[in-house]
């Protein structure tokens, strides 16, 4: 039996894979929390902009500048949300590929595993 087939090394490797997976799940939870924060911020900005735009009187330069600032901030939040969604999708695809690679290694070692 070669050193790479050592059961203690395999056990340590499995432990490291489990730790990595736990960290990846935690990272995903943090990204979801960030998405919720951005969603809430966007909602509040939309509400504030609607309230300001509902005012019928002639607006001062300051009021117009504030509306523009709110709109710019809303666009920035939307861009951040889009980037986060793209990152989450990229991570999901990477994890799927890693699962395939892990399954291939385990099958080559004689383990009959099926990662769903």
N, C-alpha and C positions, 0 to 999 in steps of 0.2 A: 504494500500500500504506500503510495507516494505521500509526500508531505501535504499536498493539496487536498488529499482525501481524508485527512485527519479529522475525526469527529469533533474534537475540541475547536478546531479552526472553523469548521462548518457551523458549529453552535455559535461561535463568536460572530461569524458573518451574518447569521440569521438575526442575532441580537442587534447588530449594526443596521441591518435593513429595517428592522422594526422601529428602531430609534429614528431613522431617517424618515420613515413613513409617518411617524407621530409628529415630527417637525413639519413635514409637508402639510399635514392636516391642520396644524396650528396656524401655519402661514395662510392657508386657505380661509380659515376662520377670521383671521385678521383682515384679509382682503374683502371678505363679505361684510365685515363691520365697517370698513372704509367705504364700500359701495353704499351701505345704508346711510352713513354720514353724508356722503355726497348727494344722495337722493333727497335727504331731508333739507340740505342746504339749497338745492335747486328748487324744491317746493317753496321754501320760505322766500327765496328771491323772486320767484314767479308771482307769489302773492303780493309782495311789496311792489313789484312793477305794475301789476294790475291795479292796485290801489292808487298809485301815483298817476297812471295813465287815465284813470276814471275821472280825475279832476278836470273840469271843463274850462276853467279860466286860463287866460294867457299865462304861460309859465315863464319864470325868470331864467336867465342863463344858468344860474346855479341849479335850479330844479331840472332843467334839461340835461345838464352835465351829470347830475345824480342818476337820472334815468339811464343815461348812456353807460355810466359806471356799473349800474345794476345789470344791465343787459350784457356788458362785457364779462362781468363776473359769472353770469349764468352760462355764457358760452364756454368760459374756462372750465366750469364745473362739468358741463356736458362732455368736453374733450377729455377731462380726467376720468369720467365714468367710462367713456368709450375705450380709453387706454387700459383701464382696469379690466374691462370685459375681454379685451383682446389678450391681455396677460393671463387671465384665468383660462381662456380657451387654449392658449399655448401650453400652459402648465398641465391641463387635462390631457392634451395629446402627448406631451412628454412622459407623463406618468403612465399612460396606456402603453407607450413604447417600452418603458422601463419594466412594466409588468410582463410584457412579452419576452423581453430579454431574460428576466429572472426565471420565468417558466422554462425557457429553453435551457438555461444552465441547470435547473433542477432536474429536468427530464434527462439531460446528458449524464447526470449523477445517479440516475436510476430512480428518482422520486417521481411518483405519479401525482402531480399537482394540477389543479385547475383553478386559476385565478379568474374570478368573475369580473 
